Amino acid sequence: MQEILKKYSDIGHCPVRNVISHFSTKWGLLILSMLGEVRCMRFNEILHTLPDISPKVLSSTLKILETDGLIKRKLYPSIPPKVEYSITEKGDSLIPILGELIKWGLNNLQ
């Protein structure tokens, strides 16, 4: 049994820790789920959809999702600048898993 559980104590290679480190805030999964549904949103659209997130936290979360390859950022050269965020193929591959988590939550959490 200890050999089976050893992977969880390996801080650098634990599969659960690895996943959690990428989604350790509620915002990452929430934004990814939103983009999975609507495909593309501007920064202010996301900000207005989530009234309880600060612009600083939103910007930071979007950068993390972009660095992880889950979303892409497209900057249009205009005044004022227009920036759109959309889900990538890699991000899209998480949507069915998120859907199952959401379904489980609806069925099992109050």
C-alpha positions, 0 to 999 in steps of 0.5 A: 500500500505504501508503494501505491501512495508514494506518488502523492508524497512526491511533491514535484511529480504528484499528479493531483498536486500538478492539476491543483496547482494549475487550478488553485483558484476558483477563477481559472476553472470558471473563466475556462468554463465560460469560454468553453460555452461562448468561445470568445470574450473581451476582457471587459465582458469577462469582468462584467460577467464576474462582478466579484473579480478584480481587474488585477486578479482577472488579468493575472488569471488570464495570463496563467491560463494563456501560459498553460495553453488553455486560452489564447489572447488576440490583440487588435491594433485599435484605439482603445486597444481591443483584446479578445480571449478564446479557448484553445484546443487544449482548453477545449479538451477540459470542457467535458471534464468540467461538465462532469464536475459541474454535473456531480456538484449539482447532484451532490452538493447543496 
